[in-house]
Amino acid sequence: MKTFEAVTLVPGHARAVGIALLPLSFWGGYDAERGVIVDATHAGHGQSLASRILVMPRARGSSSSSSVLAEALRNGTGPAGIVLTERDLILSIGAIVANELYASDVPVVMVDEAAFAQLATADAHIDIDARNAARPASVRLIAP
């Protein structure tokens, strides 16, 4: 289908069904043990990010979100990959820690607004390839 160029924030590779969300704070907003959004004010309340490609413009909230993300990845309840439109050091640190400590392979990439708009509304699997530092990352839409 379509392929978009991305900036690698955390290297890795993932392919899964996407889930598009408004900005989410993992700290107090996501239950790393059960793998569900617990923020009652969030539109995604009750949804799971487990083994999905999280597509959101940016994260929201506390620097402690990195530890919640890392814990979710350790538990197998976190996203398979993350696509953002803004650099996010906090989520990147959570993914880096999980990748190093728990042998995860969770990429975090950044795309432009036009690509994000298509990814957020697509009814498709998403493939993130951010394995090769010598070239830009790519994000592909793949028919389900």
C-alpha positions in Angstrom: 0.0 0.0 0.0 1.5 3.4 1.1 5.0 4.0 2.5 6.0 7.1 4.5 9.4 8.2 5.5 10.0 8.6 9.2 12.6 9.8 11.7 13.9 7.1 14.0 13.7 8.0 17.7 14.2 4.4 18.9 15.4 1.7 16.4 13.5 -1.5 15.8 10.9 -3.2 13.7 7.2 -3.9 14.3 4.2 -4.9 12.3 0.7 -4.9 13.9 -2.7 -3.4 13.7 -2.7 0.3 14.4 -4.6 2.2 17.1 -4.9 5.9 16.7 -5.4 7.9 19.9 -5.4 11.4 21.3 -2.3 12.2 23.5 -2.1 9.8 26.4 -0.2 10.0 29.6 1.0 6.5 30.5 1.5 7.7 34.1 -1.9 7.3 35.7 -3.5 6.7 32.3 -2.4 3.2 31.4 -2.4 0.0 33.5 0.9 -1.7 32.7 -0.2 -4.9 34.4 -3.6 -5.3 32.6 -2.6 -3.5 29.4 -5.6 -1.1 29.2 -6.1 2.7 29.2 -7.5 3.5 32.6 -7.8 7.3 32.3 -11.6 7.7 32.5 -11.4 11.1 30.7 -9.5 9.7 27.7 -11.5 8.7 24.5 -9.6 5.4 24.5 -10.6 4.4 28.0 -10.8 0.6 28.3 -8.8 -0.1 25.1 -5.7 -2.2 25.0 -2.4 -1.1 23.4 -0.9 -4.6 23.7 0.8 -5.7 20.5 -0.6 -2.7 18.6 1.1 0.1 16.8 0.3 3.2 18.8 -0.4 6.2 16.5 -0.7 9.5 18.4 0.6 13.0 17.8 2.5 13.2 21.1 2.4 11.9 24.6 0.8 13.8 27.5 1.9 14.2 31.0 4.6 13.1 33.4 8.2 12.0 33.0 7.1 8.9 34.9 5.4 7.7 31.7 8.7 6.2 30.6 8.7 3.8 33.5 5.1 2.8 33.0 5.8 2.2 29.3 8.9 0.1 30.1 6.9 -1.9 32.6 4.1 -2.5 30.1 6.7 -3.7 27.5 8.2 -6.0 30.1 4.8 -7.4 30.9 3.9 -7.9 27.2 1.0 -5.4 27.6 2.6 -2.5 25.8 2.5 -1.4 22.2 4.5 -3.2 19.5 5.7 0.2 18.1 4.9 3.9 18.4 4.3 6.5 15.7 4.3 10.2 16.7 4.4 13.6 15.0 6.6 15.2 17.7 9.8 14.1 19.2 9.1 12.6 22.7 12.1 11.9 24.9 10.0 10.4 27.7 8.4 7.7 25.5 11.7 7.1 23.8 13.5 6.5 27.1 10.8 4.0 28.1 11.2 2.1 24.9 15.0 2.3 25.0 15.0 0.9 28.6 12.7 -1.9 27.7 14.7 -2.8 24.6 17.9 -2.9 26.6 16.7 -4.6 29.8 14.0 -6.9 28.5 15.2 -7.6 24.9 12.2 -5.8 23.5 12.2 -4.6 19.9 9.9 -1.6 20.1 10.6 1.1 17.5 9.5 4.7 18.1 9.4 6.9 15.0 8.2 10.4 14.0 6.3 11.2 10.8 5.0 14.5 9.3 1.5 15.7 9.7 0.4 14.5 6.3 1.6 10.9 6.9 0.1 10.9 10.4 -3.3 11.9 9.0 -3.3 8.9 6.7 -1.9 6.5 9.3 -4.4 7.6 12.0 -7.4 6.9 9.7 -6.2 3.8 7.9 -7.9 0.4 8.3 -4.7 -1.5 7.8 -1.8 -3.1 9.5 1.2 -0.8 10.1 4.8 -1.9 9.5 7.6 0.2 11.1 11.1 -0.5 9.8 13.6 1.6 11.8 16.4 -1.0 11.9 19.0 0.6 9.6 20.6 3.8 10.9 22.2 4.4 7.5 18.8 5.2 6.0 15.5 6.9 7.1 12.9 4.8 8.8 9.8 3.8 6.9 6.2 3.3 8.0 4.0 1.3 5.6 0.3 0.6 5.5 -0.4 -3.0 4.7 -3.9 -4.3 3.8 -5.4 -6.4 6.6 
